[in-house]
Amino acid sequence: MSAQPKVILVDDDQEVLDAYRLTLELDGFDVIAVGSAKAGLDILSPGLPVAVVSDVRMPGLDGFGLLDAVRSVDPEIPVVLVTGHGDVPMAIKAVRAGAWDFIEKPADPVRLVETVRRAFAHRSLILENRTLRAKAGDQDPMAGRLVGSSAAIERLRRTLRTLAEAEADVLLLGETGTGKEVAARALHDFGTRRKGRFVAVNCGAMPETMIESELFGHEQGAFTGARERRIGKIEHASGGTLFLDEIESMPMTAQVRLLRVLQERTIERLGSNKEIPVDIRVVAATKANLAELAGKGAFREDLVYRLNVVTVRLPPLRERRDDVPVLFGHFLNLAAARQARAAPSLEPSFLERLQQQEWPGNVRELRNAAERYLLGLDEDEPQAEASLPGDALTLEQQMDIAERRVIEETLARFGGRIGATAEALGITRKTLYLKMKKHNLGRTEVIEA
């Protein structure tokens, strides 16, 4: 079987099988039509770019049995069940158990084509993520940490691979959420110090009165409350990597002592005159321009030069928009695994909208968006209705916004299925259609069941 995407049609009724096959082939799909579940299973193997469309009621192994068997071969192959009206409750149960979707007989040709197209879009994303993970294990281990294929992320991976084997201290410069700690861990895990400790210190999260004790340690009785000796973070990192996040937030007094550590590779615990040698590699991270801060007197200029042996800039997400769909799918699959639930489908139009966003919170914001999407909490709020010039929103307008949000969330929760959404909201299909028209909710991402 070639790598070209294929639809495997399964139905024991030859007339129906021929009709479905012709419909899909006219729309450009490559179709394999078989008369039994067993014949369909014989074609499958893990990792194939396929979608399965199967009748429910068949002699021998029925559609539900086929679903179970397909999931045992590859749980992420989309299976669409074609069901009679009386089987709809069972089909809904199957969807909750892992089926991609179901279509009620007689299958509408437009609905059939659109469902298969969406299934393929999802399958393609799954396989792309697998390819990246395979590269991470076989060719480029760092690709599993820094996901993406854009030119910007490729350059970053090349730089980090080169630096990982070096002993030079590194300054990581990047906006919030660009993955500075991920890059620092990659430098450690793929470098010569991988067997040592990776000790992370958030300089912005430590109280100024404690940071010196945390970094350098102290002797018993060094200050009030120092009841016993404490090994500091720098000493603890000896033999490995010390990661100083938000280095721009480090107090001046600690900067003076850190400068000596970088120059001499020795420390003195608070309350002691003994110099202790430390074998560390320092990776610092900042979202600020340290040279500019030094010019304003907010950071030591000599420390800037000591930290800035090698500077690596991490690109913001807006400079690597091509990576957004793959990253979103990657985070969605990770979240689905943690939550023990099936990842919802991703429409091409939805992924295009993601690429067009600015993402000021960068990769971290995208990861959080994927978590919300999995839980059905993704919101696309109508910005034009968010405010009125010079006035607060009226009660009616606030109610309209709330109603739109509830409908959107419920549609997302039921995968765009009109029937299930209307039932959950306690309204008729006609009422739901009218409300969707009122709130300008398009029907390109909904289905009739």
LINZIGI-V994819 format. One record per backbone hydrogen bond with DSSP energy under -1.0 kcal/mol. CO is the residue of the C=O (numbers start at 1). NH is the residue of the N-H. E is the energy in kcal/mol with one decimal. If there is no record, write none. Layout:
# LINZIGI-V994819
CO NH E
CO NH E
This chain:
# LINZIGI-V994819
6 51 -1.7
7 32 -3.1
8 53 -2.6
9 34 -2.9
10 55 -2.3
13 17 -2.6
14 18 -2.4
15 19 -1.9
16 20 -2.6
17 21 -2.3
18 22 -2.4
19 23 -2.2
20 24 -2.3
21 25 -2.6
22 26 -2.3
24 29 -2.4
25 28 -1.7
30 7 -2.6
32 9 -2.6
34 11 -1.8
36 40 -1.6
37 41 -2.4
38 42 -1.8
40 43 -1.1
45 48 -1.4
48 50 -1.9
49 6 -1.9
51 8 -2.8
52 80 -3.5
53 10 -2.6
54 82 -3.1
56 63 -2.9
62 66 -2.4
63 67 -2.3
64 68 -2.0
65 69 -2.2
66 70 -2.9
67 71 -2.3
68 72 -1.3
69 73 -1.2
70 74 -3.0
74 77 -1.9
78 52 -2.8
79 100 -2.2
79 101 -1.2
80 54 -2.8
81 103 -2.8
82 56 -1.5
83 105 -3.0
84 87 -1.5
85 88 -1.5
87 91 -2.5
88 92 -2.6
89 93 -1.8
90 94 -2.0
91 95 -2.4
92 96 -2.1
93 97 -1.2
94 99 -2.5
95 98 -1.3
101 81 -2.3
103 83 -2.8
108 112 -2.8
109 113 -2.5
110 114 -2.5
111 115 -2.4
112 116 -2.1
113 117 -2.4
114 118 -2.2
115 119 -2.2
116 120 -2.2
117 121 -2.0
118 122 -2.1
119 123 -2.5
120 124 -2.8
121 125 -1.6
122 126 -2.2
123 127 -2.5
124 128 -2.2
125 129 -2.2
126 130 -2.1
127 131 -2.2
128 132 -2.0
129 133 -2.3
130 134 -2.6
131 135 -2.5
132 136 -2.0
133 137 -1.5
134 138 -2.3
135 140 -3.4
140 143 -2.0
141 144 -1.2
142 145 -1.2
142 146 -2.7
150 154 -2.1
151 155 -2.2
152 156 -1.8
153 157 -2.3
154 158 -2.2
155 159 -2.4
156 160 -2.6
157 161 -2.4
158 162 -2.0
159 163 -2.4
160 164 -2.1
163 166 -1.4
170 284 -2.5
171 312 -2.8
172 286 -2.5
173 314 -2.8
175 178 -1.6
177 364 -1.3
179 183 -2.2
180 184 -2.3
181 185 -2.7
182 186 -1.9
183 187 -2.2
184 188 -1.7
185 189 -3.4
186 190 -2.1
188 191 -1.4
191 194 -1.3
193 196 -2.1
197 241 -2.7
199 243 -3.1
201 245 -2.7
202 205 -1.3
207 210 -1.8
207 211 -1.4
210 214 -2.5
211 215 -2.5
212 216 -3.0
213 217 -1.7
214 233 -3.2
215 234 -2.2
217 270 -2.5
218 230 -3.0
219 222 -2.0
223 226 -2.5
225 227 -1.7
226 221 -3.5
230 218 -1.6
232 236 -2.4
233 237 -1.5
235 238 -1.3
237 240 -2.8
240 281 -1.5
241 199 -2.7
242 283 -2.8
243 201 -3.0
244 285 -2.5
245 203 -2.4
246 249 -2.3
247 250 -1.7
251 255 -1.9
252 256 -1.9
253 257 -1.3
254 258 -2.6
255 259 -2.3
256 260 -1.3
257 261 -1.7
258 262 -2.5
259 263 -1.8
260 264 -3.2
261 265 -2.4
265 278 -2.6
267 276 -3.0
269 272 -1.8
270 219 -2.6
276 267 -2.0
279 239 -4.6
281 242 -2.9
282 170 -1.9
283 244 -2.3
284 172 -3.4
285 247 -2.2
286 174 -2.1
289 293 -2.0
290 294 -2.6
291 295 -2.0
292 296 -1.2
293 298 -2.8
294 297 -1.3
300 304 -1.6
301 305 -1.6
302 306 -1.5
303 307 -2.5
304 308 -2.3
307 309 -1.4
310 171 -3.1
312 173 -2.9
316 319 -1.7
317 320 -1.7
320 323 -1.9
321 324 -1.5
323 327 -2.9
324 328 -2.9
325 329 -2.4
326 330 -2.4
327 331 -2.8
328 332 -2.5
329 333 -2.4
330 334 -2.0
331 335 -2.5
332 336 -2.4
333 337 -2.1
334 338 -2.0
335 339 -2.3
336 341 -2.1
347 351 -2.2
348 352 -2.1
349 353 -1.7
350 354 -2.0
351 355 -1.9
352 356 -1.3
359 362 -1.9
361 365 -1.0
362 366 -2.1
363 367 -2.6
364 368 -2.0
365 369 -2.1
366 370 -2.0
367 371 -1.8
368 372 -2.2
369 373 -2.4
370 374 -2.2
371 375 -1.6
372 377 -3.1
373 376 -1.3
382 385 -1.1
383 386 -1.6
388 391 -1.3
394 398 -2.3
395 399 -2.4
396 400 -2.1
397 401 -2.2
398 402 -2.2
399 403 -2.6
400 404 -2.6
401 405 -2.2
402 406 -2.3
403 407 -2.3
404 408 -2.6
405 409 -2.7
406 410 -2.3
407 411 -2.6
408 412 -2.4
409 413 -2.2
410 414 -1.8
411 416 -3.7
412 415 -1.4
414 417 -1.6
416 447 -3.0
417 421 -2.2
418 422 -2.9
419 423 -2.3
420 424 -2.2
421 425 -2.1
422 427 -2.3
428 432 -2.3
429 433 -2.8
430 434 -2.3
431 435 -2.3
432 436 -2.5
433 437 -2.3
434 438 -2.4
435 439 -2.2
436 441 -3.1
437 440 -1.1
443 446 -1.0
447 418 -3.3
